[in-house]
Amino acid sequence: MNGSSIALHDFCKYDGKQHIQIVDDNTLPIIVVGNMGSSFTIMFVSPNLSTNLILIGQLVKENYSLYFYHSGCCVQA
């Protein structure tokens, strides 16, 4: 999930009914869907999103390895 479509390729207006639910139970609209290359093929854009988000479950499903450390994390294909 991203707050801007600047880094996306092959993007188009999102006409679906899904929203992004945030921690305070409010929702943010999804206005664009696109991809960031072959690794990240479904990216949602919401202009009200204050930071970029990535779903750990989606990375695991795509067979990425994730390593978490006190100082951050590492994602390997």
PDB file of N, CA, C and O in Angstrom:
ATOM      1  N   MET A   1       0.841  -1.160   0.000  1.00  0.00           N
ATOM      2  CA  MET A   1       0.000   0.000   0.000  1.00  0.00           C
ATOM      3  C   MET A   1       0.893   1.231   0.000  1.00  0.00           C
ATOM      4  O   MET A   1       1.947   1.264   0.635  1.00  0.00           O
ATOM      5  N   ASN A   2       0.449   2.218  -0.714  1.00  0.00           N
ATOM      6  CA  ASN A   2       1.287   3.380  -0.940  1.00  0.00           C
ATOM      7  C   ASN A   2       0.424   4.637  -0.909  1.00  0.00           C
ATOM      8  O   ASN A   2      -0.771   4.572  -1.198  1.00  0.00           O
ATOM      9  N   GLY A   3       1.003   5.757  -0.569  1.00  0.00           N
ATOM     10  CA  GLY A   3       0.279   7.013  -0.544  1.00  0.00           C
ATOM     11  C   GLY A   3       0.350   7.776  -1.856  1.00  0.00           C
ATOM     12  O   GLY A   3      -0.284   8.821  -2.002  1.00  0.00           O
ATOM     13  N   SER A   4       1.122   7.258  -2.822  1.00  0.00           N
ATOM     14  CA  SER A   4       1.300   7.950  -4.094  1.00  0.00           C
ATOM     15  C   SER A   4       1.507   6.926  -5.213  1.00  0.00           C
ATOM     16  O   SER A   4       2.037   5.840  -4.977  1.00  0.00           O
ATOM     17  N   SER A   5       1.095   7.271  -6.402  1.00  0.00           N
ATOM     18  CA  SER A   5       1.277   6.374  -7.546  1.00  0.00           C
ATOM     19  C   SER A   5       2.549   6.685  -8.333  1.00  0.00           C
ATOM     20  O   SER A   5       2.753   6.116  -9.405  1.00  0.00           O
ATOM     21  N   ILE A   6       3.405   7.568  -7.830  1.00  0.00           N
ATOM     22  CA  ILE A   6       4.604   8.002  -8.558  1.00  0.00           C
ATOM     23  C   ILE A   6       5.511   6.831  -8.955  1.00  0.00           C
ATOM     24  O   ILE A   6       6.020   6.812 -10.076  1.00  0.00           O
ATOM     25  N   ALA A   7       5.723   5.862  -8.069  1.00  0.00           N
ATOM     26  CA  ALA A   7       6.649   4.751  -8.346  1.00  0.00           C
ATOM     27  C   ALA A   7       5.983   3.576  -9.059  1.00  0.00           C
ATOM     28  O   ALA A   7       6.645   2.575  -9.336  1.00  0.00           O
ATOM     29  N   LEU A   8       4.696   3.674  -9.358  1.00  0.00           N
ATOM     30  CA  LEU A   8       3.972   2.545  -9.943  1.00  0.00           C
ATOM     31  C   LEU A   8       4.068   2.529 -11.470  1.00  0.00           C
ATOM     32  O   LEU A   8       4.235   3.564 -12.116  1.00  0.00           O
ATOM     33  N   HIS A   9       3.956   1.328 -12.019  1.00  0.00           N
ATOM     34  CA  HIS A   9       3.877   1.099 -13.458  1.00  0.00           C
ATOM     35  C   HIS A   9       2.511   0.480 -13.736  1.00  0.00           C
ATOM     36  O   HIS A   9       1.924  -0.153 -12.858  1.00  0.00           O
ATOM     37  N   ASP A  10       2.020   0.655 -14.916  1.00  0.00           N
ATOM     38  CA  ASP A  10       0.764   0.012 -15.335  1.00  0.00           C
ATOM     39  C   ASP A  10      -0.341   0.208 -14.302  1.00  0.00           C
ATOM     40  O   ASP A  10      -0.975  -0.763 -13.887  1.00  0.00           O
ATOM     41  N   PHE A  11      -0.575   1.418 -13.893  1.00  0.00           N
ATOM     42  CA  PHE A  11      -1.603   1.650 -12.883  1.00  0.00           C
ATOM     43  C   PHE A  11      -2.884   2.180 -13.524  1.00  0.00           C
ATOM     44  O   PHE A  11      -2.871   2.744 -14.618  1.00  0.00           O
ATOM     45  N   CYS A  12      -3.975   1.983 -12.814  1.00  0.00           N
ATOM     46  CA  CYS A  12      -5.269   2.452 -13.296  1.00  0.00           C
ATOM     47  C   CYS A  12      -6.156   2.803 -12.105  1.00  0.00           C
ATOM     48  O   CYS A  12      -5.870   2.427 -10.968  1.00  0.00           O
ATOM     49  N   LYS A  13      -7.222   3.519 -12.383  1.00  0.00           N
ATOM     50  CA  LYS A  13      -8.169   3.906 -11.353  1.00  0.00           C
ATOM     51  C   LYS A  13      -8.797   2.663 -10.743  1.00  0.00           C
ATOM     52  O   LYS A  13      -9.143   1.721 -11.457  1.00  0.00           O
ATOM     53  N   TYR A  14      -8.942   2.660  -9.426  1.00  0.00           N
ATOM     54  CA  TYR A  14      -9.542   1.535  -8.715  1.00  0.00           C
ATOM     55  C   TYR A  14     -11.045   1.774  -8.607  1.00  0.00           C
ATOM     56  O   TYR A  14     -11.482   2.786  -8.061  1.00  0.00           O
ATOM     57  N   ASP A  15     -11.826   0.841  -9.128  1.00  0.00           N
ATOM     58  CA  ASP A  15     -13.284   0.954  -9.100  1.00  0.00           C
ATOM     59  C   ASP A  15     -13.930  -0.026  -8.132  1.00  0.00           C
ATOM     60  O   ASP A  15     -15.155  -0.152  -8.100  1.00  0.00           O
ATOM     61  N   GLY A  16     -13.117  -0.722  -7.341  1.00  0.00           N
ATOM     62  CA  GLY A  16     -13.641  -1.713  -6.403  1.00  0.00           C
ATOM     63  C   GLY A  16     -14.258  -1.067  -5.174  1.00  0.00           C
ATOM     64  O   GLY A  16     -14.302   0.157  -5.049  1.00  0.00           O
ATOM     65  N   LYS A  17     -14.733  -1.912  -4.272  1.00  0.00           N
ATOM     66  CA  LYS A  17     -15.412  -1.436  -3.066  1.00  0.00           C
ATOM     67  C   LYS A  17     -14.580  -1.590  -1.804  1.00  0.00           C
ATOM     68  O   LYS A  17     -15.048  -1.239  -0.721  1.00  0.00           O
ATOM     69  N   GLN A  18     -13.359  -2.106  -1.911  1.00  0.00           N
ATOM     70  CA  GLN A  18     -12.519  -2.288  -0.734  1.00  0.00           C
ATOM     71  C   GLN A  18     -11.954  -0.952  -0.269  1.00  0.00           C
ATOM     72  O   GLN A  18     -11.764  -0.028  -1.060  1.00  0.00           O
ATOM     73  N   HIS A  19     -11.689  -0.873   1.031  1.00  0.00           N
ATOM     74  CA  HIS A  19     -11.026   0.269   1.646  1.00  0.00           C
ATOM     75  C   HIS A  19      -9.895  -0.261   2.513  1.00  0.00           C
ATOM     76  O   HIS A  19      -9.837  -1.457   2.795  1.00  0.00           O
ATOM     77  N   ILE A  20      -9.005   0.613   2.933  1.00  0.00           N
ATOM     78  CA  ILE A  20      -7.940   0.248   3.863  1.00  0.00           C
ATOM     79  C   ILE A  20      -8.426   0.601   5.265  1.00  0.00           C
ATOM     80  O   ILE A  20      -8.710   1.762   5.557  1.00  0.00           O
ATOM     81  N   GLN A  21      -8.519  -0.411   6.129  1.00  0.00           N
ATOM     82  CA  GLN A  21      -8.929  -0.143   7.513  1.00  0.00           C
ATOM     83  C   GLN A  21      -7.688   0.128   8.348  1.00  0.00           C
ATOM     84  O   GLN A  21      -6.726  -0.640   8.324  1.00  0.00           O
ATOM     85  N   ILE A  22      -7.723   1.231   9.085  1.00  0.00           N
ATOM     86  CA  ILE A  22      -6.574   1.591   9.908  1.00  0.00           C
ATOM     87  C   ILE A  22      -6.877   1.320  11.379  1.00  0.00           C
ATOM     88  O   ILE A  22      -8.003   0.967  11.732  1.00  0.00           O
ATOM     89  N   VAL A  23      -5.888   1.483  12.218  1.00  0.00           N
ATOM     90  CA  VAL A  23      -5.930   1.036  13.604  1.00  0.00           C
ATOM     91  C   VAL A  23      -7.069   1.661  14.412  1.00  0.00           C
ATOM     92  O   VAL A  23      -7.568   1.026  15.341  1.00  0.00           O
ATOM     93  N   ASP A  24      -7.490   2.867  14.093  1.00  0.00           N
ATOM     94  CA  ASP A  24      -8.576   3.494  14.865  1.00  0.00           C
ATOM     95  C   ASP A  24      -9.961   3.159  14.310  1.00  0.00           C
ATOM     96  O   ASP A  24     -10.937   3.833  14.638  1.00  0.00           O
ATOM     97  N   ASP A  25     -10.054   2.131  13.478  1.00  0.00           N
ATOM     98  CA  ASP A  25     -11.278   1.640  12.837  1.00  0.00           C
ATOM     99  C   ASP A  25     -11.816   2.550  11.739  1.00  0.00           C
ATOM    100  O   ASP A  25     -12.871   2.260  11.176  1.00  0.00           O
ATOM    101  N   ASN A  26     -11.134   3.626  11.422  1.00  0.00           N
ATOM    102  CA  ASN A  26     -11.501   4.412  10.252  1.00  0.00           C
ATOM    103  C   ASN A  26     -11.023   3.701   9.003  1.00  0.00           C
ATOM    104  O   ASN A  26     -10.198   2.790   9.083  1.00  0.00           O
ATOM    105  N   THR A  27     -11.529   4.103   7.857  1.00  0.00           N
ATOM    106  CA  THR A  27     -11.088   3.517   6.592  1.00  0.00           C
ATOM    107  C   THR A  27     -10.577   4.607   5.667  1.00  0.00           C
ATOM    108  O   THR A  27     -11.001   5.761   5.739  1.00  0.00           O
ATOM    109  N   LEU A  28      -9.661   4.215   4.802  1.00  0.00           N
ATOM    110  CA  LEU A  28      -9.110   5.107   3.784  1.00  0.00           C
ATOM    111  C   LEU A  28      -9.508   4.575   2.414  1.00  0.00           C
ATOM    112  O   LEU A  28      -9.511   3.362   2.205  1.00  0.00           O
ATOM    113  N   PRO A  29      -9.844   5.455   1.479  1.00  0.00           N
ATOM    114  CA  PRO A  29     -10.228   4.984   0.149  1.00  0.00           C
ATOM    115  C   PRO A  29      -9.020   4.515  -0.651  1.00  0.00           C
ATOM    116  O   PRO A  29      -7.917   5.037  -0.490  1.00  0.00           O
ATOM    117  N   ILE A  30      -9.234   3.531  -1.508  1.00  0.00           N
ATOM    118  CA  ILE A  30      -8.228   3.107  -2.480  1.00  0.00           C
ATOM    119  C   ILE A  30      -8.623   3.769  -3.791  1.00  0.00           C
ATOM    120  O   ILE A  30      -9.743   3.581  -4.265  1.00  0.00           O
ATOM    121  N   ILE A  31      -7.712   4.545  -4.386  1.00  0.00           N
ATOM    122  CA  ILE A  31      -8.075   5.258  -5.608  1.00  0.00           C
ATOM    123  C   ILE A  31      -7.370   4.727  -6.861  1.00  0.00           C
ATOM    124  O   ILE A  31      -7.848   4.921  -7.979  1.00  0.00           O
ATOM    125  N   VAL A  32      -6.227   4.055  -6.662  1.00  0.00           N
ATOM    126  CA  VAL A  32      -5.432   3.549  -7.786  1.00  0.00           C
ATOM    127  C   VAL A  32      -4.898   2.175  -7.421  1.00  0.00           C
ATOM    128  O   VAL A  32      -4.602   1.911  -6.256  1.00  0.00           O
ATOM    129  N   VAL A  33      -4.774   1.301  -8.407  1.00  0.00           N
ATOM    130  CA  VAL A  33      -4.096   0.021  -8.237  1.00  0.00           C
ATOM    131  C   VAL A  33      -3.081  -0.104  -9.370  1.00  0.00           C
ATOM    132  O   VAL A  33      -3.356   0.271 -10.510  1.00  0.00           O
ATOM    133  N   GLY A  34      -1.901  -0.639  -9.040  1.00  0.00           N
ATOM    134  CA  GLY A  34      -0.858  -0.777 -10.047  1.00  0.00           C
ATOM    135  C   GLY A  34       0.210  -1.740  -9.575  1.00  0.00           C
ATOM    136  O   GLY A  34      -0.016  -2.510  -8.641  1.00  0.00           O
ATOM    137  N   ASN A  35       1.374  -1.708 -10.209  1.00  0.00           N
ATOM    138  CA  ASN A  35       2.465  -2.592  -9.791  1.00  0.00           C
ATOM    139  C   ASN A  35       3.779  -1.829  -9.770  1.00  0.00           C
ATOM    140  O   ASN A  35       3.923  -0.764 -10.371  1.00  0.00           O
ATOM    141  N   MET A  36       4.732  -2.416  -9.055  1.00  0.00           N
ATOM    142  CA  MET A  36       6.084  -1.850  -8.976  1.00  0.00           C
ATOM    143  C   MET A  36       7.087  -2.829  -9.574  1.00  0.00           C
ATOM    144  O   MET A  36       8.165  -3.032  -9.016  1.00  0.00           O
ATOM    145  N   GLY A  37       6.747  -3.421 -10.678  1.00  0.00           N
ATOM    146  CA  GLY A  37       7.608  -4.405 -11.313  1.00  0.00           C
ATOM    147  C   GLY A  37       7.096  -5.798 -11.044  1.00  0.00           C
ATOM    148  O   GLY A  37       5.985  -5.974 -10.544  1.00  0.00           O
ATOM    149  N   SER A  38       7.905  -6.794 -11.373  1.00  0.00           N
ATOM    150  CA  SER A  38       7.458  -8.186 -11.253  1.00  0.00           C
ATOM    151  C   SER A  38       7.371  -8.670  -9.813  1.00  0.00           C
ATOM    152  O   SER A  38       6.681  -9.654  -9.544  1.00  0.00           O
ATOM    153  N   SER A  39       8.050  -8.009  -8.878  1.00  0.00           N
ATOM    154  CA  SER A  39       8.032  -8.453  -7.490  1.00  0.00           C
ATOM    155  C   SER A  39       6.794  -7.999  -6.738  1.00  0.00           C
ATOM    156  O   SER A  39       6.271  -8.745  -5.910  1.00  0.00           O
ATOM    157  N   PHE A  40       6.323  -6.812  -7.003  1.00  0.00           N
ATOM    158  CA  PHE A  40       5.162  -6.262  -6.313  1.00  0.00           C
ATOM    159  C   PHE A  40       4.116  -5.922  -7.362  1.00  0.00           C
ATOM    160  O   PHE A  40       4.140  -4.840  -7.948  1.00  0.00           O
ATOM    161  N   THR A  41       3.190  -6.863  -7.595  1.00  0.00           N
ATOM    162  CA  THR A  41       2.280  -6.735  -8.720  1.00  0.00           C
ATOM    163  C   THR A  41       0.921  -6.148  -8.370  1.00  0.00           C
ATOM    164  O   THR A  41       0.196  -5.733  -9.274  1.00  0.00           O
ATOM    165  N   ILE A  42       0.553  -6.095  -7.121  1.00  0.00           N
ATOM    166  CA  ILE A  42      -0.726  -5.495  -6.749  1.00  0.00           C
ATOM    167  C   ILE A  42      -0.474  -4.476  -5.655  1.00  0.00           C
ATOM    168  O   ILE A  42      -0.320  -4.832  -4.487  1.00  0.00           O
ATOM    169  N   MET A  43      -0.433  -3.206  -6.034  1.00  0.00           N
ATOM    170  CA  MET A  43      -0.191  -2.133  -5.084  1.00  0.00           C
ATOM    171  C   MET A  43      -1.410  -1.226  -5.049  1.00  0.00           C
ATOM    172  O   MET A  43      -1.861  -0.739  -6.085  1.00  0.00           O
ATOM    173  N   PHE A  44      -1.938  -1.004  -3.860  1.00  0.00           N
ATOM    174  CA  PHE A  44      -3.060  -0.082  -3.683  1.00  0.00           C
ATOM    175  C   PHE A  44      -2.526   1.292  -3.314  1.00  0.00           C
ATOM    176  O   PHE A  44      -1.542   1.403  -2.582  1.00  0.00           O
ATOM    177  N   VAL A  45      -3.166   2.333  -3.812  1.00  0.00           N
ATOM    178  CA  VAL A  45      -2.788   3.704  -3.489  1.00  0.00           C
ATOM    179  C   VAL A  45      -3.956   4.399  -2.802  1.00  0.00           C
ATOM    180  O   VAL A  45      -5.080   4.405  -3.304  1.00  0.00           O
ATOM    181  N   SER A  46      -3.667   4.979  -1.653  1.00  0.00           N
ATOM    182  CA  SER A  46      -4.623   5.818  -0.936  1.00  0.00           C
ATOM    183  C   SER A  46      -3.917   7.125  -0.603  1.00  0.00           C
ATOM    184  O   SER A  46      -2.895   7.108   0.084  1.00  0.00           O
ATOM    185  N   PRO A  47      -4.435   8.258  -1.072  1.00  0.00           N
ATOM    186  CA  PRO A  47      -3.731   9.522  -0.858  1.00  0.00           C
ATOM    187  C   PRO A  47      -3.640   9.935   0.610  1.00  0.00           C
ATOM    188  O   PRO A  47      -2.820  10.785   0.956  1.00  0.00           O
ATOM    189  N   ASN A  48      -4.456   9.359   1.468  1.00  0.00           N
ATOM    190  CA  ASN A  48      -4.442   9.713   2.889  1.00  0.00           C
ATOM    191  C   ASN A  48      -3.506   8.829   3.704  1.00  0.00           C
ATOM    192  O   ASN A  48      -3.389   9.016   4.915  1.00  0.00           O
ATOM    193  N   LEU A  49      -2.840   7.873   3.069  1.00  0.00           N
ATOM    194  CA  LEU A  49      -1.928   6.973   3.765  1.00  0.00           C
ATOM    195  C   LEU A  49      -0.649   7.729   4.098  1.00  0.00           C
ATOM    196  O   LEU A  49       0.003   8.274   3.207  1.00  0.00           O
ATOM    197  N   SER A  50      -0.287   7.762   5.381  1.00  0.00           N
ATOM    198  CA  SER A  50       0.855   8.573   5.801  1.00  0.00           C
ATOM    199  C   SER A  50       2.199   7.879   5.601  1.00  0.00           C
ATOM    200  O   SER A  50       3.237   8.538   5.656  1.00  0.00           O
ATOM    201  N   THR A  51       2.207   6.578   5.371  1.00  0.00           N
ATOM    202  CA  THR A  51       3.447   5.837   5.141  1.00  0.00           C
ATOM    203  C   THR A  51       3.156   4.654   4.235  1.00  0.00           C
ATOM    204  O   THR A  51       2.005   4.232   4.123  1.00  0.00           O
ATOM    205  N   ASN A  52       4.168   4.116   3.594  1.00  0.00           N
ATOM    206  CA  ASN A  52       3.990   2.939   2.756  1.00  0.00           C
ATOM    207  C   ASN A  52       3.904   1.698   3.637  1.00  0.00           C
ATOM    208  O   ASN A  52       4.591   1.599   4.654  1.00  0.00           O
ATOM    209  N   LEU A  53       3.061   0.759   3.242  1.00  0.00           N
ATOM    210  CA  LEU A  53       2.873  -0.473   4.008  1.00  0.00           C
ATOM    211  C   LEU A  53       3.075  -1.676   3.108  1.00  0.00           C
ATOM    212  O   LEU A  53       2.802  -1.625   1.909  1.00  0.00           O
ATOM    213  N   ILE A  54       3.555  -2.755   3.699  1.00  0.00           N
ATOM    214  CA  ILE A  54       3.694  -4.010   2.970  1.00  0.00           C
ATOM    215  C   ILE A  54       3.129  -5.121   3.847  1.00  0.00           C
ATOM    216  O   ILE A  54       3.314  -5.116   5.064  1.00  0.00           O
ATOM    217  N   LEU A  55       2.447  -6.059   3.230  1.00  0.00           N
ATOM    218  CA  LEU A  55       1.833  -7.152   3.975  1.00  0.00           C
ATOM    219  C   LEU A  55       2.803  -8.324   4.074  1.00  0.00           C
ATOM    220  O   LEU A  55       3.209  -8.896   3.062  1.00  0.00           O
ATOM    221  N   ILE A  56       3.165  -8.669   5.287  1.00  0.00           N
ATOM    222  CA  ILE A  56       4.099  -9.777   5.523  1.00  0.00           C
ATOM    223  C   ILE A  56       3.529 -11.077   4.950  1.00  0.00           C
ATOM    224  O   ILE A  56       4.258 -11.853   4.332  1.00  0.00           O
ATOM    225  N   GLY A  57       2.246 -11.313   5.149  1.00  0.00           N
ATOM    226  CA  GLY A  57       1.609 -12.528   4.633  1.00  0.00           C
ATOM    227  C   GLY A  57       1.709 -12.649   3.125  1.00  0.00           C
ATOM    228  O   GLY A  57       1.867 -13.752   2.601  1.00  0.00           O
ATOM    229  N   GLN A  58       1.617 -11.525   2.418  1.00  0.00           N
ATOM    230  CA  GLN A  58       1.735 -11.544   0.966  1.00  0.00           C
ATOM    231  C   GLN A  58       3.162 -11.907   0.550  1.00  0.00           C
ATOM    232  O   GLN A  58       3.355 -12.643  -0.417  1.00  0.00           O
ATOM    233  N   LEU A  59       4.166 -11.394   1.274  1.00  0.00           N
ATOM    234  CA  LEU A  59       5.549 -11.753   0.965  1.00  0.00           C
ATOM    235  C   LEU A  59       5.804 -13.237   1.194  1.00  0.00           C
ATOM    236  O   LEU A  59       6.455 -13.889   0.378  1.00  0.00           O
ATOM    237  N   VAL A  60       5.300 -13.768   2.289  1.00  0.00           N
ATOM    238  CA  VAL A  60       5.483 -15.190   2.592  1.00  0.00           C
ATOM    239  C   VAL A  60       4.792 -16.044   1.531  1.00  0.00           C
ATOM    240  O   VAL A  60       5.339 -17.050   1.079  1.00  0.00           O
ATOM    241  N   LYS A  61       3.599 -15.638   1.143  1.00  0.00           N
ATOM    242  CA  LYS A  61       2.852 -16.364   0.106  1.00  0.00           C
ATOM    243  C   LYS A  61       3.616 -16.389  -1.215  1.00  0.00           C
ATOM    244  O   LYS A  61       3.526 -17.356  -1.972  1.00  0.00           O
ATOM    245  N   GLU A  62       4.368 -15.327  -1.487  1.00  0.00           N
ATOM    246  CA  GLU A  62       5.164 -15.237  -2.709  1.00  0.00           C
ATOM    247  C   GLU A  62       6.552 -15.859  -2.550  1.00  0.00           C
ATOM    248  O   GLU A  62       7.418 -15.669  -3.405  1.00  0.00           O
ATOM    249  N   ASN A  63       6.768 -16.604  -1.454  1.00  0.00           N
ATOM    250  CA  ASN A  63       8.006 -17.347  -1.178  1.00  0.00           C
ATOM    251  C   ASN A  63       9.221 -16.463  -0.885  1.00  0.00           C
ATOM    252  O   ASN A  63      10.354 -16.854  -1.170  1.00  0.00           O
ATOM    253  N   TYR A  64       8.995 -15.287  -0.323  1.00  0.00           N
ATOM    254  CA  TYR A  64      10.106 -14.477   0.158  1.00  0.00           C
ATOM    255  C   TYR A  64      10.498 -14.954   1.550  1.00  0.00           C
ATOM    256  O   TYR A  64       9.654 -15.447   2.298  1.00  0.00           O
ATOM    257  N   SER A  65      11.766 -14.810   1.902  1.00  0.00           N
ATOM    258  CA  SER A  65      12.246 -15.087   3.249  1.00  0.00           C
ATOM    259  C   SER A  65      12.356 -13.764   3.991  1.00  0.00           C
ATOM    260  O   SER A  65      12.855 -12.779   3.447  1.00  0.00           O
ATOM    261  N   LEU A  66      11.889 -13.744   5.236  1.00  0.00           N
ATOM    262  CA  LEU A  66      11.935 -12.521   6.037  1.00  0.00           C
ATOM    263  C   LEU A  66      12.731 -12.787   7.299  1.00  0.00           C
ATOM    264  O   LEU A  66      12.526 -13.796   7.974  1.00  0.00           O
ATOM    265  N   TYR A  67      13.635 -11.882   7.614  1.00  0.00           N
ATOM    266  CA  TYR A  67      14.459 -11.980   8.809  1.00  0.00           C
ATOM    267  C   TYR A  67      14.301 -10.676   9.593  1.00  0.00           C
ATOM    268  O   TYR A  67      14.529  -9.592   9.057  1.00  0.00           O
ATOM    269  N   PHE A  68      13.915 -10.788  10.847  1.00  0.00           N
ATOM    270  CA  PHE A  68      13.695  -9.609  11.679  1.00  0.00           C
ATOM    271  C   PHE A  68      14.809  -9.462  12.702  1.00  0.00           C
ATOM    272  O   PHE A  68      15.218 -10.429  13.345  1.00  0.00           O
ATOM    273  N   TYR A  69      15.283  -8.250  12.839  1.00  0.00           N
ATOM    274  CA  TYR A  69      16.347  -7.922  13.766  1.00  0.00           C
ATOM    275  C   TYR A  69      15.919  -6.720  14.601  1.00  0.00           C
ATOM    276  O   TYR A  69      14.946  -6.041  14.272  1.00  0.00           O
ATOM    277  N   HIS A  70      16.635  -6.469  15.657  1.00  0.00           N
ATOM    278  CA  HIS A  70      16.334  -5.309  16.490  1.00  0.00           C
ATOM    279  C   HIS A  70      16.433  -4.020  15.679  1.00  0.00           C
ATOM    280  O   HIS A  70      15.687  -3.076  15.937  1.00  0.00           O
ATOM    281  N   SER A  71      17.325  -3.964  14.721  1.00  0.00           N
ATOM    282  CA  SER A  71      17.564  -2.750  13.944  1.00  0.00           C
ATOM    283  C   SER A  71      16.719  -2.655  12.663  1.00  0.00           C
ATOM    284  O   SER A  71      16.772  -1.639  11.970  1.00  0.00           O
ATOM    285  N   GLY A  72      15.941  -3.699  12.343  1.00  0.00           N
ATOM    286  CA  GLY A  72      15.136  -3.659  11.127  1.00  0.00           C
ATOM    287  C   GLY A  72      14.834  -5.054  10.630  1.00  0.00           C
ATOM    288  O   GLY A  72      14.814  -6.004  11.412  1.00  0.00           O
ATOM    289  N   CYS A  73      14.600  -5.187   9.337  1.00  0.00           N
ATOM    290  CA  CYS A  73      14.334  -6.506   8.779  1.00  0.00           C
ATOM    291  C   CYS A  73      14.979  -6.624   7.393  1.00  0.00           C
ATOM    292  O   CYS A  73      15.353  -5.633   6.767  1.00  0.00           O
ATOM    293  N   CYS A  74      15.091  -7.859   6.949  1.00  0.00           N
ATOM    294  CA  CYS A  74      15.680  -8.169   5.655  1.00  0.00           C
ATOM    295  C   CYS A  74      14.692  -9.061   4.904  1.00  0.00           C
ATOM    296  O   CYS A  74      14.178 -10.031   5.460  1.00  0.00           O
ATOM    297  N   VAL A  75      14.430  -8.730   3.645  1.00  0.00           N
ATOM    298  CA  VAL A  75      13.538  -9.517   2.779  1.00  0.00           C
ATOM    299  C   VAL A  75      14.381 -10.053   1.638  1.00  0.00           C
ATOM    300  O   VAL A  75      15.038  -9.293   0.926  1.00  0.00           O
ATOM    301  N   GLN A  76      14.356 -11.392   1.465  1.00  0.00           N
ATOM    302  CA  GLN A  76      15.121 -12.013   0.402  1.00  0.00           C
ATOM    303  C   GLN A  76      14.204 -12.862  -0.477  1.00  0.00           C
ATOM    304  O   GLN A  76      13.320 -13.568   0.007  1.00  0.00           O
ATOM    305  N   ALA A  77      14.448 -12.770  -1.787  1.00  0.00           N
ATOM    306  CA  ALA A  77      13.686 -13.559  -2.761  1.00  0.00           C
ATOM    307  C   ALA A  77      14.233 -14.966  -2.821  1.00  0.00           C
ATOM    308  O   ALA A  77      13.730 -15.792  -3.582  1.00  0.00           O
TER     309      ALA A  77
END
